[in-house]
Amino acid sequence: MGIVAGLDSSSEYTRIVVCDTDTGAVLRQGYAPHAAEAEGDGAAKRTEIDPQAWLMSLGEAATGGVLEGVQAIGVSAQQHGLLALDAEGSLVRPALLGNDKRAQSAAADLVDALGGRAAWADAVGTVPTAAQPVAKLRWLARNEPEAAQRTAGVLQPHDWLVWQLLGRPARRTTDRGGASATGYWSAATEAYRPDLVELALGHQVALPEVLGPAEPAGTTPEGLLISAGTGETMAASFGLGVGIGDAVVSLGASGSIFAVHHEALADSTGTITSFADATGMHLPVVHTLNAVRVLRGTAELLGTDLDGLSELALKSTPGAHGLVLLPYLEGERTPHLPHTAGTLAGLRRESMKAEHLARASFEGMLCGLADALDVLRGRGVAVRRVFLLGAAAELPAVQAVAPMLLGAQVVVVRAADYAAIGAARQAAWALGVAQGTLSPQQPPVWQGAAAQLFEPSEDEVPVGQAVRQQFGAVREQTHPGAFASGG
């Protein structure tokens, strides 16, 4: 039996899981928080950190012999961060994190500079947002020109952590998943676009080598193998064990939907973001701005909490007595309605009851996510199972309504550190290839996530279709042609 570790360095903490290489069974775990320096609020909020905090957190999480006997380590970390390095490999400024919003105008300028959203989607499969490193480079060039001029190399958080674990070698690496989130590497061509880096920063920089899924980044002097590492989304997908036919819906305040696909999807509207995964496949992603914030807002309006809202919703019936909530409380990305607001339609005396509004909030949120899922289906992405992630997936109303509206088997997995587990699985794969026991084309088969399965019954399928038709009619009346060109 071999032993490997996966570490996940998020914006708030480091988690370590130590796993059996053959089964994936978690043997030991470690945890430690780390703090970011946040200032401002709203659109002006910015977050940056001295990445040494990540190393300190890692050291604390590894205390008590957590890593004893480990043969290989995989690293997962928060996506979209930017670490700008000088010619000697030292940081020119603190790391800029993914939730830094200061680069919003820089992202918009980059879109215009290349000729629009379609030009970017064609070039690298993504349209610049404030989160992405390419936009952060443009922000750096405009706002901190001295730091920008000194920048000779760039890394993302998982790249930097891997580099540190290996003792800062001359060779710097990343993986397909991490590279696809930068805004200057294409998942379709599997190549960098250095001209886009120059467009953003004003000059060329050293970019990390992109490793294959099972290729190691290197070995420490003590003989510990370090795998390529990857971003949190890609690691969580690998940890969940999703494959072709599976989609993952993440229920946070906003929502994201990604699916495993055999090819990169070019989308001229930018509705689909074309990421690569950690296995050699692809992860097309569609985002919504409104998910659990819809439920929380409705719960506050009704003077209850999410559990109470769920209980109320189940007292109503499908279609919420004709009440329809378009859940665009923060504008919306899918469909592209950045300046709109939510809409409550179908108000009649008989529908003005708390249970119907509660039901409409769940149906509105899930119909919005189903719209996003249909964007992927419309591009040929097979969806037979939908994994629901997030605390709201445990709500009985979500579990009752989701299968009929999403039109697929719904899988609600038990809470676990799936990003860390995915990183450990990557480490086991790289170790197995190095030892000659695994193929570079076939990752280790680990036990699946513990889950509850929810199937739409034959009677529920037409009911779900009717609810979605009711929702779609209100959406089309309120926002004509919102999906006419893919979002």
N, C-alpha and C positions, 0 to 999 in steps of 0.2 A: 504493500500500500504506500503510495506517495502522498505528500501533503503540500498544498499550495495555499497562497493567501491572495485575497483581493482587497484592495483598499479603495474606498470612495471618499474623495475630498470634495465635499459640497461647499456652498457658500457659508455654511454654518458649522460644519463639523467634519471630523474624519471617522469613518467606520471601517473596521477591519473584520473580515471573516476568514477563517482558516478552514479549508475544505479537503475532503478526501478526493484524490485525483480520479478515482474510478467511478464513484457514485455521486459526488457533489455534496455529500452530507456535511453539514456545518459542524465542525469539531470545537472551535473556540471563536470568541468574538472580542473585539476591543472597540472602545468609543472615547472620543474626546472632542470638546467644542473648540472652535476658533472664531475670533471676532474680526469683523470687517469694520472699516472706518466709513461711516455713512454720514452725509451732510445733506441738508436741504430736504425738499419734499416735492411730491407731484412730478411734473415734467422736468424740474430742475434737479431732482434727486441724483446724486452721483455716489458711486461706491468704488473704493479702491483700497488696496491692502498691501502691506509688506508681506510678500509670499513666504518669508521666513516663519510667519505664523502657521503656515500649513505644515512646515517641517516640525515645528514645536508640537503641534497637535498630533501629528503622526507619531512622534516619539512618545507622547503621553498615551495614545491609544495602544501602543505596542508594549506597554509595561506589563509586568507580571508574567513574562514568558509567553505572550500571545504568539510570537513568531518562532518559537522553538521548534526545530525540526523541519521548518519550511524549506522547500527546494526551489520555489519560483514565486514571484510576485507579479500580479497584474495591477495596473493603476487605472481607476476611473476618476474623472474630475469634472467639475462644473464646466459647461461649454461657454464659448464666445469670449472668454477672458483674453487679454492681451498683455504679454510680458515683452517689453521692448529692451533689447540688450545692446550694449556698445560693442566695440571691436574686441574687447577682452572678455566679453560674456557677463559683464556686470549690468545690473538694471540701471536704466537711465532715469527711471521714476517708479513709483509704486505700481503694482499691477492694476490694470483697469478691468473690472469685472463685468459680467454679461448684463447686469441690471443697471449699468451706468447709462443714463438717458441723454447725456450731454451731446452725443453724436447724432441726434436726430436730424439737425439741419445739414450736417456733413453727409449723412446717408442720402438725403434728398438731392444734394448737390452732385453726388457721385452718380445717382440715377440719371440726372440730366446730362452729366459730362460724357456718359457713354452712349447716350441716345435713347434713353427710356427703359422702362421695366422689361420690355421684350428683349432688348439688347443684352441686359444682364442675365436674364433667364437662359438665353441662348449661349452666353459665354460660360457661365459657371453653374447654372441650374438654380440660382438664388437671386433675389433682389435685395440690395443692401438695406439693412435696418440698423438702428442705433446699437444693437447688441453686437453686431458682427465685428471681428477684427479689422476688416477692410475699412469700415466707417470710423473706427477708433483711430486708425492711422491717419485718415483725413483730418479728424478732430485734432490729433496731436500736431500735425503739420501747421494747422491754423492757429492753435492756441498756445502751444509750447514749442515754438520753432527751434529753440536751442536743443531741447530733448529730441525732437524729430531729426535734426541734423546729425546727432550723435548715434541714432539708432542704426545698427549694422546687422541686426538679426531679430527675428520675432518668434515667440513660442506661445502656445496656449497652456493653461494650467497643467493638464496631464503630461504634456511634453516636458515642461519644466521640472515636474516632480520626478519623472523617469530619468531625466538628465542628472538631477541631483542624486538620486539613488545610485546611479552608475559612477558618481564621482566627477561629474562635469567633463566628460570626454570631448574630444574635438568634434566627433560625430554627434549631431543632434537629430532626433527622429520624431515622427508622429505616426498616425495611422490614417487609413482612408476615412474613417468616421470623423475624426477630429479635423482633418484637412477639409472635408466637405462643408464644414460649418464656418470656414474662414471668409468666404466671399472672393477668394482668389485661387481656388482649386476646384476643378470640375469633376463631379462624380461620373459624368458621361465619358469624358476623355481620359480620366485618371491622370491629369496633368495640371501643373500650376499655370497660372496666367501672371507672370512677373510684371507684364505691362500694367495690370490692374493695381499691383502694389505701388508701382511708380506713379500711376495716376492719383493714388490716394496720398502717398507720402512725399512724392517728389523725387525719389531716387530708389534704386534697387537695394535689397537687403538679402542676407542669407536666409533661406527657407529650409525647414527641417526635411530630411529624407522621409518619404512616405513608405512605411513598411507594409508588407502583406499581413493578412489576418493572423497567421501562425508564426510569423517571423519574429524572433526575439530582438529587443533593442540592444541587448548586451548582457554581460555577466559581471557581477561585482568581483572585486579581488578575493572575496571569500567564497566565490563559486556559486553565488545565488543568481539564478537566471531572472532577468526582468523582461517581461513581454512588452509588446508594442504600446499597450495602454489604449484608451479611447475615451470619448465623451460619455457623459452620464446617460443620455438617451440610448446610445448604441450599447452601452454596457447593460442597462436595464433590459433591453430587448433580448440580449444574449442570455442574461440571467433568467429571464422568464421562459426562455426556450421557444419563442415564437418563430414561425416559419411561413412559407407560402400559404396563403389562405387566411392568415391571421392579421387582425388589426388591433391596435392598442389605443384606447381612449383614456386620456389622462384628465381627471376631473379636479382641476384646481380652481382658483377664482376665475381664470380663463381656461380654455380647453385646447388640447392638441390631439390630433389623430394621426397616427402613422401606421403604415403597413409594410410588410416584407414583400419586395417585388424583385423580379429577375433583371430589371434594367432601370436605368435612370430615366426620369420623366421630364422632358422639356415642357415648360408651361409658360407661354408668352405673357399671361396675365400676372404671373408671380404668385398665384393662389397656392400652387404646390411648390414646396421647397424640396429640392432634390438632394437629400443626404445619402451618403453611403453608410453601410452598417459595419459591424465588426467581424463579419464572416465571409465577405466577398460578394454579398448581395447588396440591395439598395433599400433605403427607408424614405419613400416619399412622405412628406409631412404636410398636413393642412392645419392651420391654427384658427381658433375662434377667440374672440375677446371676452365672451360671456359664457360662463359655466356655473360654478357653485355660487358666484356672486349674485346670480339671479335668485337662487334659493334663499340665500342669506337676506337679501333685500326684501323678499316676500315674507319671510319669517318675521323680520323686524316690523314690517307693516302690520302683520297679524298678531304681534305681541307674543311670539312663541320662539322656539329654537328649531334646529333642523329636524330633530326627532319628532317634535310636535307637528311640524309642517308635513312630514311624511305621514304621520297618523291621520292628520286632516285630509290629505290628498286621497288616501285609500277609502275615505267615506264618500268620495265623489265617484263618478263613472267615466269611462273613456270619452274624450271629447269635452270634458269639464262643462257639460250642459251648454255647449256652444261658446264657451269663453276661450279666447285665444290670446296668448301672450307672445308677442314677438320680443325676444329677449335681448335686444340690442342696447343694453343700458349704457355701455361705454363706447358707442359706435360699434362697428363690426368689421372684421377682416374677411370673413367668408359668410355671406357675400361682401364685396368691398363697399362698405357704407361707413366711412370713417367719421362722418359728422352727423349721423342720425341718432335717434333715441328709441327707446322701447315703445311698444304700442300694445294697448289692451283693447281688444275688440270683442264684440258679441255680448255687450252688457245688456241684460234684460232683468226685469225684476226677479225672475226665478233663478237667474244665474248669479245674483249678487249675494253669494254666501261664501263664508270663509273656506269651506272645503273645496268649492269649485275654483277659487283663485289659487288655492294651494295646488290642486291638480294641474291647473293651467301653467303654473310655474315649472313643474316637473316636465310636463309635455313640451312646453316652450323650449326649455333648456335642451332636452333630448332631441326635439325636432331640429333645432339649430345644429346639434352635433351630427344628426343624421344627414342634414344638408351637406355638411363638410365631408362626411363619409361617402356621399354620392359623388362628390367631385373626384375622389379616387376611383370609385367604381366606374365612373364615366370614362376613365382613361385606361380601363382594362385591368384594374387591380382586383384580384379575386378576394372576396371577404366572406369567409364561412364561419369564422369565430371572431368575437369582439371581446378583448380583455378590458375590463374596467379597472382603472387604478385610482386611488385616492380614497379618503375617508368617506366621502359621499356615496361611494359604491356600496357601502354597507347599509344604506338606508333602504328599508323595505319598499318604499315607493319607487326608488330607482330600479330595484331588482324586479318589481312587478311591471313597470312601464317600458324599460329599456329593450327587452327582447322583441316586443311587438313593433316598436318604432325603429329600431336599428335593423330589423329584418334578418337576424342571425342569432346563433347560439351566443349567449353572454356568459363570460367567464369572470367571476369575481375571485381574485386570488387572495390568499392570506397575506397580511402585511409582513414584509421581510425586506432585507437590504439587497434588492435585486441588482442594483448597480454594482455593489461590492461582489455579489455572487457572480455576475457576468465577468467582472475583472478577474476573479479567481478561475473561472472556466477558461478564459483566454490564457492565463498562466499555465493551466494544466495542458492546454492544447500545444502551446509553444514548448513546454517541457517534454511532452510525449513525442513531438516531432524530433526534438533534439536527441531523445533516447532511442528513436527508431520504432516506437510502439504505436504512433499515430501518423496518419497521412495529413499533409498540409491542406488537403481538400475536405477532410472530415473531422469536425471537432469532437471532443469526447461527449458521449451520450450520458447526460446526468438526469437524475430523477426530476420530474416536472414539479412545478409549484403546486402546493396544496390549494385547492380551489373549490368553489361551489359553481355548479352549472345551471343555467336557466334557459329553457327552450321556449320559444313562442308556440303555443298550441295551434292546431288547425283553425280553431275558432278565432284566435287572437290575430292571426295574420291579416284577414280583411278588415278587422277593427283598427289595427294599427295603420293600415293603408288609408282608411277613412280619416283618421285623426291627422295624418300627414297631409292629406288633400285639403282638409279644413285649414291647417296651418299654412300650406302653400298658397291657398286662395287669398288669405289675408295678406301674406307677404307680397304677392304679386299686385294686389290692389294698392297696397301702401308704398311699395317700391317696385314699380313696373320694370321688368327686364333686368332685375338684380343679378340673375344668373345667366343672362343671355349670352355672355362671352366667357363662361367658365368662372364667374365670380366677380 
